[in-house]
Amino acid sequence: MPIRRAADIRSSEITSKENYLNRREFIQNGAIAGGSLLAAAPAFGALVPTERREKLVDVGTSDFSTSEAINAYEDITTYNNYYEFGTQKDDPYRNAEDFEPHPWTIEVTGHAEKTGTFHLEDFVKPYALEERIYRMRCVEAWSMVIPWVGIPLADVIKHFQPTSNAKFVRFETLEDRRRMPGQRSRVLRWPYREGLTIAEATNPLTILAVGLYGEVLPNQNGAPIRLVVPWKYGFKGIKGIVKMSFVEKQPKTSWELAAPSEYGFFANVNPEVDHPRWSQARERRIGAGLFTPKQPTLMFNGYGEHVAHLYAGLDLRRNF
Ligand code: MTE
């Protein structure tokens, strides 16, 4: 299997999904020579260890993608929130390097016809991979444009057939203090958890991402699988998912548990309502340069036409 830079691969050259799924075995057998991969990708340097730099194959494109300028790989992989690896923006990049995200299982529980524990490869197998270039915004008023590769969460949910009792989907990140040194601190209650309403989870914009820039997801961005909800603040984008539960009651999210006066379950990107500690009216595009002025924040991060209806009747001044 050839491993080349994302830009070097034409869509006409794509290979089968089986190849993507067999990739792991290939890597585990040590078939990739780190040196040759490094030689193929000098621009990315050591931002992600060379043995983890793997091209995803058979990736389709999506009509949902924005045409805005994409952030550099370096921006996307060195400026992250992932408290399991530390609370500074560059901690995940520095501390997640040795994290081994394989083998990986995902447990599906709760009100659904199908439940169980699945190997990541089996969990992802039924779906086509798609590249979606999404504008992402963090509660701390920074944003990026990221070429994710993922699968629509709606398709995954359909596969598990939730019953009418399933009103929310709850997600959990791996809890393993040995592999995730940030969990030795009590900065958050572990495991990290998030939740979506069924309507949010099945909105066509919501994906489970397994890659970015045409390659497997780097550890600092949530390898091997994470949620991407582009109209929400970053914190809905839970990383390193090991559990997905169909539940009746609204689940508590990590940030609600940590700071209930600052974050709510329905927090939306509302430029008109300040966060208790800062304005949300403007945002800084990461990588734009120090002298580039901040830009106005868009309601629902600019995805209002697709999602505003999900919040009809909700007081968006309270659920800021
Ligand atoms: N997921 C886990 N497991 N742990 C975290 O600390 N931080 C969240 C979210 N997902 C977080 C997480 C926050 S606050 C943000 S802004 C986004 O990840 C950042 O995602 P990115 O690193 O892909 O930009």
py3Dmol code that shows the C-alpha trace and the ligand (Angstrom):
import py3Dmol

protein = """\
ATOM      1  CA  MET A   1       0.000   0.000   0.000  1.00  0.00           C
ATOM      2  CA  PRO A   2       1.600   3.264  -1.030  1.00  0.00           C
ATOM      3  CA  ILE A   3       1.889   5.941   1.629  1.00  0.00           C
ATOM      4  CA  ARG A   4       2.161   9.418   0.262  1.00  0.00           C
ATOM      5  CA  ARG A   5       1.267  12.930   1.169  1.00  0.00           C
ATOM      6  CA  ALA A   6      -2.443  13.733   0.992  1.00  0.00           C
ATOM      7  CA  ALA A   7      -1.852  16.213  -1.811  1.00  0.00           C
ATOM      8  CA  ASP A   8      -0.095  13.591  -3.899  1.00  0.00           C
ATOM      9  CA  ILE A   9      -3.074  11.278  -4.103  1.00  0.00           C
ATOM     10  CA  ARG A  10      -5.680  11.764  -6.799  1.00  0.00           C
ATOM     11  CA  SER A  11      -9.221  10.618  -6.129  1.00  0.00           C
ATOM     12  CA  SER A  12      -8.961   8.369  -9.178  1.00  0.00           C
ATOM     13  CA  GLU A  13      -6.249   6.433  -7.353  1.00  0.00           C
ATOM     14  CA  ILE A  14      -8.293   5.496  -4.358  1.00  0.00           C
ATOM     15  CA  THR A  15      -8.382   1.896  -3.239  1.00  0.00           C
ATOM     16  CA  SER A  16     -10.968  -0.157  -1.446  1.00  0.00           C
ATOM     17  CA  LYS A  17     -12.331   0.255   2.061  1.00  0.00           C
ATOM     18  CA  GLU A  18     -10.817  -3.114   2.930  1.00  0.00           C
ATOM     19  CA  ASN A  19      -7.425  -1.592   2.396  1.00  0.00           C
ATOM     20  CA  TYR A  20      -8.226   1.147   4.892  1.00  0.00           C
ATOM     21  CA  LEU A  21      -9.359  -1.465   7.359  1.00  0.00           C
ATOM     22  CA  ASN A  22      -6.370  -3.724   6.770  1.00  0.00           C
ATOM     23  CA  ARG A  23      -4.064  -0.791   7.283  1.00  0.00           C
ATOM     24  CA  ARG A  24      -3.767  -1.524  10.999  1.00  0.00           C
ATOM     25  CA  GLU A  25      -2.456  -4.999  10.478  1.00  0.00           C
ATOM     26  CA  PHE A  26      -0.044  -3.583   7.981  1.00  0.00           C
ATOM     27  CA  ILE A  27       1.220  -1.022  10.449  1.00  0.00           C
ATOM     28  CA  GLN A  28       1.396  -3.499  13.310  1.00  0.00           C
ATOM     29  CA  ASN A  29       3.495  -5.806  11.201  1.00  0.00           C
ATOM     30  CA  GLY A  30       5.958  -2.994  10.945  1.00  0.00           C
ATOM     31  CA  ALA A  31       5.647  -2.751   7.194  1.00  0.00           C
ATOM     32  CA  ILE A  32       6.116   1.008   7.146  1.00  0.00           C
ATOM     33  CA  ALA A  33       9.640   2.270   7.301  1.00  0.00           C
ATOM     34  CA  GLY A  34       9.497   5.472   9.299  1.00  0.00           C
ATOM     35  CA  GLY A  35      12.363   6.977   7.379  1.00  0.00           C
ATOM     36  CA  SER A  36      10.748   6.637   4.002  1.00  0.00           C
ATOM     37  CA  LEU A  37       7.512   8.095   5.265  1.00  0.00           C
ATOM     38  CA  LEU A  38       9.358  11.018   6.745  1.00  0.00           C
ATOM     39  CA  ALA A  39      11.034  11.546   3.439  1.00  0.00           C
ATOM     40  CA  ALA A  40       7.646  11.621   1.793  1.00  0.00           C
ATOM     41  CA  ALA A  41       6.292  14.210   4.177  1.00  0.00           C
ATOM     42  CA  PRO A  42       9.010  16.657   5.130  1.00  0.00           C
ATOM     43  CA  ALA A  43       6.664  19.619   5.509  1.00  0.00           C
ATOM     44  CA  PHE A  44       4.887  18.106   8.478  1.00  0.00           C
ATOM     45  CA  GLY A  45       8.136  17.362  10.311  1.00  0.00           C
ATOM     46  CA  ALA A  46       7.702  15.835  13.743  1.00  0.00           C
ATOM     47  CA  LEU A  47       4.265  17.245  14.535  1.00  0.00           C
ATOM     48  CA  VAL A  48       2.993  13.690  14.410  1.00  0.00           C
ATOM     49  CA  PRO A  49       5.375  10.729  14.708  1.00  0.00           C
ATOM     50  CA  THR A  50       6.129   9.345  11.285  1.00  0.00           C
ATOM     51  CA  GLU A  51       4.885   5.842  12.056  1.00  0.00           C
ATOM     52  CA  ARG A  52       1.450   7.296  12.686  1.00  0.00           C
ATOM     53  CA  ARG A  53       1.270   9.195   9.403  1.00  0.00           C
ATOM     54  CA  GLU A  54      -1.056   7.055   7.343  1.00  0.00           C
ATOM     55  CA  LYS A  55      -3.025   8.009   4.286  1.00  0.00           C
ATOM     56  CA  LEU A  56      -6.729   7.195   4.356  1.00  0.00           C
ATOM     57  CA  VAL A  57      -8.061   5.695   1.167  1.00  0.00           C
ATOM     58  CA  ASP A  58     -11.421   5.744  -0.546  1.00  0.00           C
ATOM     59  CA  VAL A  59     -12.398   9.118   0.857  1.00  0.00           C
ATOM     60  CA  GLY A  60     -15.319  10.840  -0.856  1.00  0.00           C
ATOM     61  CA  THR A  61     -16.029  14.564  -0.748  1.00  0.00           C
ATOM     62  CA  SER A  62     -18.990  16.282   0.831  1.00  0.00           C
ATOM     63  CA  ASP A  63     -21.311  19.062  -0.264  1.00  0.00           C
ATOM     64  CA  PHE A  64     -21.290  20.330   3.299  1.00  0.00           C
ATOM     65  CA  SER A  65     -17.689  21.519   3.018  1.00  0.00           C
ATOM     66  CA  THR A  66     -16.890  25.209   3.302  1.00  0.00           C
ATOM     67  CA  SER A  67     -14.723  26.851   0.669  1.00  0.00           C
ATOM     68  CA  GLU A  68     -12.914  28.961   3.260  1.00  0.00           C
ATOM     69  CA  ALA A  69      -9.135  28.707   3.493  1.00  0.00           C
ATOM     70  CA  ILE A  70      -8.092  25.570   5.355  1.00  0.00           C
ATOM     71  CA  ASN A  71      -5.826  25.883   8.382  1.00  0.00           C
ATOM     72  CA  ALA A  72      -2.337  24.488   8.129  1.00  0.00           C
ATOM     73  CA  TYR A  73      -1.729  20.967   9.453  1.00  0.00           C
ATOM     74  CA  GLU A  74       0.605  22.558  11.969  1.00  0.00           C
ATOM     75  CA  ASP A  75      -2.139  24.830  13.380  1.00  0.00           C
ATOM     76  CA  ILE A  76      -4.579  21.948  13.658  1.00  0.00           C
ATOM     77  CA  THR A  77      -2.141  19.593  15.380  1.00  0.00           C
ATOM     78  CA  THR A  78      -0.390  21.952  17.809  1.00  0.00           C
ATOM     79  CA  TYR A  79      -3.219  24.098  19.203  1.00  0.00           C
ATOM     80  CA  ASN A  80      -5.688  21.760  20.900  1.00  0.00           C
ATOM     81  CA  ASN A  81      -7.805  21.236  23.957  1.00  0.00           C
ATOM     82  CA  TYR A  82      -7.489  17.682  25.235  1.00  0.00           C
ATOM     83  CA  TYR A  83      -7.219  17.801  29.005  1.00  0.00           C
ATOM     84  CA  GLU A  84      -6.331  14.103  29.214  1.00  0.00           C
ATOM     85  CA  PHE A  85      -2.913  15.235  27.976  1.00  0.00           C
ATOM     86  CA  GLY A  86      -2.663  18.558  29.823  1.00  0.00           C
ATOM     87  CA  THR A  87      -4.434  21.896  29.959  1.00  0.00           C
ATOM     88  CA  GLN A  88      -2.122  24.028  27.793  1.00  0.00           C
ATOM     89  CA  LYS A  89      -2.916  24.337  24.111  1.00  0.00           C
ATOM     90  CA  ASP A  90       0.357  22.668  23.078  1.00  0.00           C
ATOM     91  CA  ASP A  91       0.207  19.926  25.751  1.00  0.00           C
ATOM     92  CA  PRO A  92      -1.768  17.432  23.630  1.00  0.00           C
ATOM     93  CA  TYR A  93       0.778  17.776  20.828  1.00  0.00           C
ATOM     94  CA  ARG A  94       3.682  17.327  23.260  1.00  0.00           C
ATOM     95  CA  ASN A  95       2.197  14.666  25.549  1.00  0.00           C
ATOM     96  CA  ALA A  96       0.045  12.495  23.282  1.00  0.00           C
ATOM     97  CA  GLU A  97       2.871  11.377  21.032  1.00  0.00           C
ATOM     98  CA  ASP A  98       3.299   7.947  22.652  1.00  0.00           C
ATOM     99  CA  PHE A  99      -0.401   7.267  23.107  1.00  0.00           C
ATOM    100  CA  GLU A 100      -1.291   4.023  21.292  1.00  0.00           C
ATOM    101  CA  PRO A 101      -4.876   4.218  19.997  1.00  0.00           C
ATOM    102  CA  HIS A 102      -4.963   0.617  18.724  1.00  0.00           C
ATOM    103  CA  PRO A 103      -6.461  -1.824  19.339  1.00  0.00           C
ATOM    104  CA  TRP A 104      -9.594   0.182  20.229  1.00  0.00           C
ATOM    105  CA  THR A 105     -13.115  -0.860  21.104  1.00  0.00           C
ATOM    106  CA  ILE A 106     -16.349   1.110  21.326  1.00  0.00           C
ATOM    107  CA  GLU A 107     -19.141   0.024  23.607  1.00  0.00           C
ATOM    108  CA  VAL A 108     -22.691   0.816  22.514  1.00  0.00           C
ATOM    109  CA  THR A 109     -25.273   0.637  25.304  1.00  0.00           C
ATOM    110  CA  GLY A 110     -28.758   1.785  26.244  1.00  0.00           C
ATOM    111  CA  HIS A 111     -32.067   2.081  24.446  1.00  0.00           C
ATOM    112  CA  ALA A 112     -31.262   0.516  21.073  1.00  0.00           C
ATOM    113  CA  GLU A 113     -32.069  -2.713  19.258  1.00  0.00           C
ATOM    114  CA  LYS A 114     -28.378  -3.395  18.693  1.00  0.00           C
ATOM    115  CA  THR A 115     -25.822  -2.943  21.451  1.00  0.00           C
ATOM    116  CA  GLY A 116     -22.444  -4.473  22.254  1.00  0.00           C
ATOM    117  CA  THR A 117     -18.723  -3.863  22.173  1.00  0.00           C
ATOM    118  CA  PHE A 118     -17.132  -3.460  18.763  1.00  0.00           C
ATOM    119  CA  HIS A 119     -13.611  -3.215  17.449  1.00  0.00           C
ATOM    120  CA  LEU A 120     -13.096   0.177  15.870  1.00  0.00           C
ATOM    121  CA  GLU A 121     -12.603  -1.407  12.455  1.00  0.00           C
ATOM    122  CA  ASP A 122     -15.961  -3.203  12.689  1.00  0.00           C
ATOM    123  CA  PHE A 123     -17.662  -0.122  14.064  1.00  0.00           C
ATOM    124  CA  VAL A 124     -16.519   2.000  11.111  1.00  0.00           C
ATOM    125  CA  LYS A 125     -16.699  -0.683   8.410  1.00  0.00           C
ATOM    126  CA  PRO A 126     -20.330  -0.268   7.236  1.00  0.00           C
ATOM    127  CA  TYR A 127     -19.870   3.387   6.254  1.00  0.00           C
ATOM    128  CA  ALA A 128     -18.175   5.328   3.499  1.00  0.00           C
ATOM    129  CA  LEU A 129     -15.481   7.807   4.518  1.00  0.00           C
ATOM    130  CA  GLU A 130     -16.039  11.422   3.543  1.00  0.00           C
ATOM    131  CA  GLU A 131     -13.907  14.521   3.707  1.00  0.00           C
ATOM    132  CA  ARG A 132     -15.768  17.471   5.185  1.00  0.00           C
ATOM    133  CA  ILE A 133     -14.120  20.839   5.524  1.00  0.00           C
ATOM    134  CA  TYR A 134     -15.727  22.425   8.551  1.00  0.00           C
ATOM    135  CA  ARG A 135     -15.310  25.716  10.309  1.00  0.00           C
ATOM    136  CA  MET A 136     -14.768  24.830  13.974  1.00  0.00           C
ATOM    137  CA  ARG A 137     -15.016  27.224  16.867  1.00  0.00           C
ATOM    138  CA  CYS A 138     -13.949  26.879  20.477  1.00  0.00           C
ATOM    139  CA  VAL A 139     -15.675  28.447  23.447  1.00  0.00           C
ATOM    140  CA  GLU A 140     -12.520  30.441  24.135  1.00  0.00           C
ATOM    141  CA  ALA A 141     -13.189  32.408  20.937  1.00  0.00           C
ATOM    142  CA  TRP A 142     -10.740  30.846  18.511  1.00  0.00           C
ATOM    143  CA  SER A 143     -11.554  29.063  15.331  1.00  0.00           C
ATOM    144  CA  MET A 144     -10.030  26.970  12.565  1.00  0.00           C
ATOM    145  CA  VAL A 145     -11.109  25.463   9.270  1.00  0.00           C
ATOM    146  CA  ILE A 146     -10.362  21.733   9.362  1.00  0.00           C
ATOM    147  CA  PRO A 147     -10.533  19.098   6.609  1.00  0.00           C
ATOM    148  CA  TRP A 148     -11.964  16.250   8.672  1.00  0.00           C
ATOM    149  CA  VAL A 149     -12.438  12.745   7.354  1.00  0.00           C
ATOM    150  CA  GLY A 150     -15.341  10.960   8.960  1.00  0.00           C
ATOM    151  CA  ILE A 151     -18.629   9.145   8.786  1.00  0.00           C
ATOM    152  CA  PRO A 152     -22.069  10.671   9.353  1.00  0.00           C
ATOM    153  CA  LEU A 153     -23.193   9.968  12.912  1.00  0.00           C
ATOM    154  CA  ALA A 154     -26.784   9.705  11.623  1.00  0.00           C
ATOM    155  CA  ASP A 155     -25.822   6.560   9.685  1.00  0.00           C
ATOM    156  CA  VAL A 156     -24.183   5.020  12.746  1.00  0.00           C
ATOM    157  CA  ILE A 157     -27.241   5.767  14.857  1.00  0.00           C
ATOM    158  CA  LYS A 158     -29.545   4.274  12.244  1.00  0.00           C
ATOM    159  CA  HIS A 159     -27.449   1.126  12.289  1.00  0.00           C
ATOM    160  CA  PHE A 160     -27.928   0.628  16.044  1.00  0.00           C
ATOM    161  CA  GLN A 161     -31.685   1.318  15.851  1.00  0.00           C
ATOM    162  CA  PRO A 162     -32.396   3.377  18.957  1.00  0.00           C
ATOM    163  CA  THR A 163     -35.843   2.840  20.484  1.00  0.00           C
ATOM    164  CA  SER A 164     -38.336   5.638  21.196  1.00  0.00           C
ATOM    165  CA  ASN A 165     -36.914   5.898  24.735  1.00  0.00           C
ATOM    166  CA  ALA A 166     -33.608   7.148  23.353  1.00  0.00           C
ATOM    167  CA  LYS A 167     -33.796  10.936  23.588  1.00  0.00           C
ATOM    168  CA  PHE A 168     -30.066  11.666  23.888  1.00  0.00           C
ATOM    169  CA  VAL A 169     -26.758  10.122  22.913  1.00  0.00           C
ATOM    170  CA  ARG A 170     -24.063  10.145  25.565  1.00  0.00           C
ATOM    171  CA  PHE A 171     -20.370   9.739  24.750  1.00  0.00           C
ATOM    172  CA  GLU A 172     -17.370   8.918  26.899  1.00  0.00           C
ATOM    173  CA  THR A 173     -13.639   9.156  26.347  1.00  0.00           C
ATOM    174  CA  LEU A 174     -11.174   6.473  27.406  1.00  0.00           C
ATOM    175  CA  GLU A 175     -10.250   6.597  31.087  1.00  0.00           C
ATOM    176  CA  ASP A 176      -6.703   5.356  31.600  1.00  0.00           C
ATOM    177  CA  ARG A 177      -4.425   7.378  33.843  1.00  0.00           C
ATOM    178  CA  ARG A 178      -1.395   5.474  32.724  1.00  0.00           C
ATOM    179  CA  ARG A 179      -1.899   6.304  29.057  1.00  0.00           C
ATOM    180  CA  MET A 180      -3.476   9.716  29.588  1.00  0.00           C
ATOM    181  CA  PRO A 181      -1.283  11.565  32.074  1.00  0.00           C
ATOM    182  CA  GLY A 182      -3.638  14.548  32.344  1.00  0.00           C
ATOM    183  CA  GLN A 183      -6.144  12.295  34.108  1.00  0.00           C
ATOM    184  CA  ARG A 184      -3.880  12.285  37.160  1.00  0.00           C
ATOM    185  CA  SER A 185      -5.084  15.836  37.716  1.00  0.00           C
ATOM    186  CA  ARG A 186      -8.597  16.549  38.956  1.00  0.00           C
ATOM    187  CA  VAL A 187      -9.107  19.425  36.568  1.00  0.00           C
ATOM    188  CA  LEU A 188     -12.157  17.574  35.158  1.00  0.00           C
ATOM    189  CA  ARG A 189     -14.173  14.599  36.328  1.00  0.00           C
ATOM    190  CA  TRP A 190     -13.037  11.565  34.314  1.00  0.00           C
ATOM    191  CA  PRO A 191     -13.919  10.030  32.014  1.00  0.00           C
ATOM    192  CA  TYR A 192     -14.568  13.057  29.814  1.00  0.00           C
ATOM    193  CA  ARG A 193     -18.187  12.980  28.690  1.00  0.00           C
ATOM    194  CA  GLU A 194     -20.437  14.711  26.226  1.00  0.00           C
ATOM    195  CA  GLY A 195     -23.985  14.460  24.978  1.00  0.00           C
ATOM    196  CA  LEU A 196     -26.238  15.411  22.094  1.00  0.00           C
ATOM    197  CA  THR A 197     -29.980  15.267  21.578  1.00  0.00           C
ATOM    198  CA  ILE A 198     -31.000  12.620  19.086  1.00  0.00           C
ATOM    199  CA  ALA A 199     -31.896  15.460  16.697  1.00  0.00           C
ATOM    200  CA  GLU A 200     -28.408  16.996  17.021  1.00  0.00           C
ATOM    201  CA  ALA A 201     -26.764  13.604  16.681  1.00  0.00           C
ATOM    202  CA  THR A 202     -28.700  12.727  13.534  1.00  0.00           C
ATOM    203  CA  ASN A 203     -28.304  16.138  11.893  1.00  0.00           C
ATOM    204  CA  PRO A 204     -26.469  15.557   8.597  1.00  0.00           C
ATOM    205  CA  LEU A 205     -23.641  17.907   9.661  1.00  0.00           C
ATOM    206  CA  THR A 206     -22.602  15.769  12.622  1.00  0.00           C
ATOM    207  CA  ILE A 207     -19.812  13.286  11.981  1.00  0.00           C
ATOM    208  CA  LEU A 208     -17.567  10.876  13.779  1.00  0.00           C
ATOM    209  CA  ALA A 209     -14.117  11.806  12.523  1.00  0.00           C
ATOM    210  CA  VAL A 210     -11.371   9.242  12.003  1.00  0.00           C
ATOM    211  CA  GLY A 211      -8.991  11.472  10.076  1.00  0.00           C
ATOM    212  CA  LEU A 212      -7.900  14.890   8.967  1.00  0.00           C
ATOM    213  CA  TYR A 213      -5.967  16.148   5.992  1.00  0.00           C
ATOM    214  CA  GLY A 214      -6.645  12.794   4.320  1.00  0.00           C
ATOM    215  CA  GLU A 215      -4.737  10.873   6.977  1.00  0.00           C
ATOM    216  CA  VAL A 216      -5.666   9.000  10.152  1.00  0.00           C
ATOM    217  CA  LEU A 217      -6.517  11.244  13.058  1.00  0.00           C
ATOM    218  CA  PRO A 218      -3.461  12.389  15.012  1.00  0.00           C
ATOM    219  CA  ASN A 219      -3.535  11.551  18.728  1.00  0.00           C
ATOM    220  CA  GLN A 220      -3.788  15.191  19.770  1.00  0.00           C
ATOM    221  CA  ASN A 221      -6.946  15.588  17.672  1.00  0.00           C
ATOM    222  CA  GLY A 222      -8.714  12.631  19.262  1.00  0.00           C
ATOM    223  CA  ALA A 223      -7.446   9.417  17.702  1.00  0.00           C
ATOM    224  CA  PRO A 224      -8.779   7.048  16.778  1.00  0.00           C
ATOM    225  CA  ILE A 225     -12.324   8.481  16.685  1.00  0.00           C
ATOM    226  CA  ARG A 226     -13.973  11.710  17.848  1.00  0.00           C
ATOM    227  CA  LEU A 227     -17.121  13.706  17.429  1.00  0.00           C
ATOM    228  CA  VAL A 228     -17.338  16.757  15.155  1.00  0.00           C
ATOM    229  CA  VAL A 229     -20.340  19.069  15.575  1.00  0.00           C
ATOM    230  CA  PRO A 230     -19.465  22.119  13.502  1.00  0.00           C
ATOM    231  CA  TRP A 231     -22.180  24.522  14.661  1.00  0.00           C
ATOM    232  CA  LYS A 232     -21.300  24.042  18.319  1.00  0.00           C
ATOM    233  CA  TYR A 233     -18.406  25.171  20.423  1.00  0.00           C
ATOM    234  CA  GLY A 234     -15.440  22.831  20.296  1.00  0.00           C
ATOM    235  CA  PHE A 235     -16.304  21.190  23.552  1.00  0.00           C
ATOM    236  CA  LYS A 236     -19.013  19.077  21.954  1.00  0.00           C
ATOM    237  CA  GLY A 237     -16.216  17.478  19.913  1.00  0.00           C
ATOM    238  CA  ILE A 238     -15.353  14.712  22.374  1.00  0.00           C
ATOM    239  CA  LYS A 239     -12.127  12.875  21.527  1.00  0.00           C
ATOM    240  CA  GLY A 240     -10.953   9.306  21.976  1.00  0.00           C
ATOM    241  CA  ILE A 241     -14.487   7.887  22.203  1.00  0.00           C
ATOM    242  CA  VAL A 242     -14.898   4.466  23.848  1.00  0.00           C
ATOM    243  CA  LYS A 243     -18.568   4.544  24.726  1.00  0.00           C
ATOM    244  CA  MET A 244     -21.795   5.638  23.089  1.00  0.00           C
ATOM    245  CA  SER A 245     -25.061   5.267  25.025  1.00  0.00           C
ATOM    246  CA  PHE A 246     -28.653   5.870  24.006  1.00  0.00           C
ATOM    247  CA  VAL A 247     -30.273   7.429  27.063  1.00  0.00           C
ATOM    248  CA  GLU A 248     -33.608   8.881  28.064  1.00  0.00           C
ATOM    249  CA  LYS A 249     -32.415  11.675  30.355  1.00  0.00           C
ATOM    250  CA  GLN A 250     -30.260  14.611  29.357  1.00  0.00           C
ATOM    251  CA  PRO A 251     -26.704  13.551  30.260  1.00  0.00           C
ATOM    252  CA  LYS A 252     -24.303  15.815  32.168  1.00  0.00           C
ATOM    253  CA  THR A 253     -21.346  16.920  30.096  1.00  0.00           C
ATOM    254  CA  SER A 254     -17.833  17.324  31.482  1.00  0.00           C
ATOM    255  CA  TRP A 255     -17.934  21.099  31.203  1.00  0.00           C
ATOM    256  CA  GLU A 256     -21.341  21.350  32.866  1.00  0.00           C
ATOM    257  CA  LEU A 257     -19.995  19.274  35.746  1.00  0.00           C
ATOM    258  CA  ALA A 258     -16.846  21.395  35.962  1.00  0.00           C
ATOM    259  CA  ALA A 259     -18.418  24.854  35.668  1.00  0.00           C
ATOM    260  CA  PRO A 260     -22.230  24.811  35.589  1.00  0.00           C
ATOM    261  CA  SER A 261     -22.440  28.613  35.707  1.00  0.00           C
ATOM    262  CA  GLU A 262     -20.388  28.872  32.516  1.00  0.00           C
ATOM    263  CA  TYR A 263     -21.414  25.937  30.352  1.00  0.00           C
ATOM    264  CA  GLY A 264     -24.749  24.291  29.696  1.00  0.00           C
ATOM    265  CA  PHE A 265     -25.832  21.304  27.689  1.00  0.00           C
ATOM    266  CA  PHE A 266     -27.373  23.492  24.997  1.00  0.00           C
ATOM    267  CA  ALA A 267     -24.609  26.077  24.823  1.00  0.00           C
ATOM    268  CA  ASN A 268     -24.630  27.506  21.338  1.00  0.00           C
ATOM    269  CA  VAL A 269     -22.430  29.919  19.500  1.00  0.00           C
ATOM    270  CA  ASN A 270     -24.353  33.040  20.385  1.00  0.00           C
ATOM    271  CA  PRO A 271     -22.357  36.145  19.521  1.00  0.00           C
ATOM    272  CA  GLU A 272     -24.904  38.331  21.271  1.00  0.00           C
ATOM    273  CA  VAL A 273     -24.420  36.784  24.692  1.00  0.00           C
ATOM    274  CA  ASP A 274     -21.108  37.050  26.507  1.00  0.00           C
ATOM    275  CA  HIS A 275     -19.558  34.066  28.194  1.00  0.00           C
ATOM    276  CA  PRO A 276     -19.247  34.988  31.913  1.00  0.00           C
ATOM    277  CA  ARG A 277     -15.532  35.626  31.438  1.00  0.00           C
ATOM    278  CA  TRP A 278     -15.244  36.910  27.869  1.00  0.00           C
ATOM    279  CA  SER A 279     -17.091  38.229  24.867  1.00  0.00           C
ATOM    280  CA  GLN A 280     -18.175  35.779  22.190  1.00  0.00           C
ATOM    281  CA  ALA A 281     -18.860  38.474  19.613  1.00  0.00           C
ATOM    282  CA  ARG A 282     -15.573  38.072  17.774  1.00  0.00           C
ATOM    283  CA  GLU A 283     -13.206  35.208  17.156  1.00  0.00           C
ATOM    284  CA  ARG A 284      -9.563  34.781  16.302  1.00  0.00           C
ATOM    285  CA  ARG A 285      -8.780  32.527  13.375  1.00  0.00           C
ATOM    286  CA  ILE A 286      -5.771  30.474  14.454  1.00  0.00           C
ATOM    287  CA  GLY A 287      -2.856  30.906  12.087  1.00  0.00           C
ATOM    288  CA  ALA A 288      -4.149  34.144  10.586  1.00  0.00           C
ATOM    289  CA  GLY A 289      -1.259  36.159  12.004  1.00  0.00           C
ATOM    290  CA  LEU A 290      -1.048  38.559  14.903  1.00  0.00           C
ATOM    291  CA  PHE A 291      -2.027  41.610  12.884  1.00  0.00           C
ATOM    292  CA  THR A 292      -5.127  40.102  11.331  1.00  0.00           C
ATOM    293  CA  PRO A 293      -8.154  41.566  13.125  1.00  0.00           C
ATOM    294  CA  LYS A 294     -10.553  39.233  14.881  1.00  0.00           C
ATOM    295  CA  GLN A 295     -13.621  38.393  12.851  1.00  0.00           C
ATOM    296  CA  PRO A 296     -17.284  38.541  13.892  1.00  0.00           C
ATOM    297  CA  THR A 297     -18.649  35.302  15.284  1.00  0.00           C
ATOM    298  CA  LEU A 298     -21.548  33.954  13.267  1.00  0.00           C
ATOM    299  CA  MET A 299     -24.668  32.613  14.961  1.00  0.00           C
ATOM    300  CA  PHE A 300     -24.509  28.806  15.002  1.00  0.00           C
ATOM    301  CA  ASN A 301     -20.993  29.224  13.669  1.00  0.00           C
ATOM    302  CA  GLY A 302     -22.533  30.058  10.281  1.00  0.00           C
ATOM    303  CA  TYR A 303     -24.493  26.783  10.031  1.00  0.00           C
ATOM    304  CA  GLY A 304     -27.859  28.312  11.024  1.00  0.00           C
ATOM    305  CA  GLU A 305     -29.741  27.211   7.914  1.00  0.00           C
ATOM    306  CA  HIS A 306     -29.009  23.579   8.787  1.00  0.00           C
ATOM    307  CA  VAL A 307     -29.508  23.682  12.541  1.00  0.00           C
ATOM    308  CA  ALA A 308     -31.421  26.733  13.824  1.00  0.00           C
ATOM    309  CA  HIS A 309     -34.637  24.693  13.816  1.00  0.00           C
ATOM    310  CA  LEU A 310     -33.136  22.309  16.396  1.00  0.00           C
ATOM    311  CA  TYR A 311     -33.292  25.064  19.001  1.00  0.00           C
ATOM    312  CA  ALA A 312     -36.698  26.591  18.231  1.00  0.00           C
ATOM    313  CA  GLY A 313     -38.386  27.477  21.501  1.00  0.00           C
ATOM    314  CA  LEU A 314     -35.137  27.377  23.479  1.00  0.00           C
ATOM    315  CA  ASP A 315     -34.058  30.598  25.209  1.00  0.00           C
ATOM    316  CA  LEU A 316     -30.722  31.141  23.504  1.00  0.00           C
ATOM    317  CA  ARG A 317     -29.809  33.978  25.851  1.00  0.00           C
ATOM    318  CA  ARG A 318     -29.858  31.512  28.731  1.00  0.00           C
ATOM    319  CA  ASN A 319     -28.395  28.682  26.690  1.00  0.00           C
ATOM    320  CA  PHE A 320     -25.532  30.770  25.441  1.00  0.00           C
TER     321      PHE A 320
END
"""
ligand_1 = """\
24
MTE
N -12.351 15.736 24.346
C -11.730 15.215 25.413
N -11.779 13.892 25.595
N -11.064 15.988 26.299
C -11.021 17.356 26.184
O -10.400 18.032 27.038
N -11.729 19.309 24.887
C -12.805 19.853 24.054
C -12.973 19.030 22.772
N -12.938 17.609 23.052
C -11.690 17.956 25.082
C -12.328 17.088 24.153
C -12.616 21.248 23.710
S -12.834 22.373 24.957
C -12.312 21.681 22.443
S -12.214 23.337 22.082
C -12.078 20.714 21.370
O -11.966 19.377 21.855
C -10.845 21.075 20.600
O -10.729 20.194 19.535
P -9.462 20.211 18.550
O -8.264 19.937 19.379
O -9.682 19.147 17.568
O -9.422 21.573 17.973
"""
view = py3Dmol.view(width=600, height=400)
view.addModel(protein, "pdb")
view.setStyle({"model": 0}, {"cartoon": {"style": "trace"}})
view.addModel(ligand_1, "xyz")
view.setStyle({"model": 1}, {"stick": {}})
view.zoomTo()
view.show()
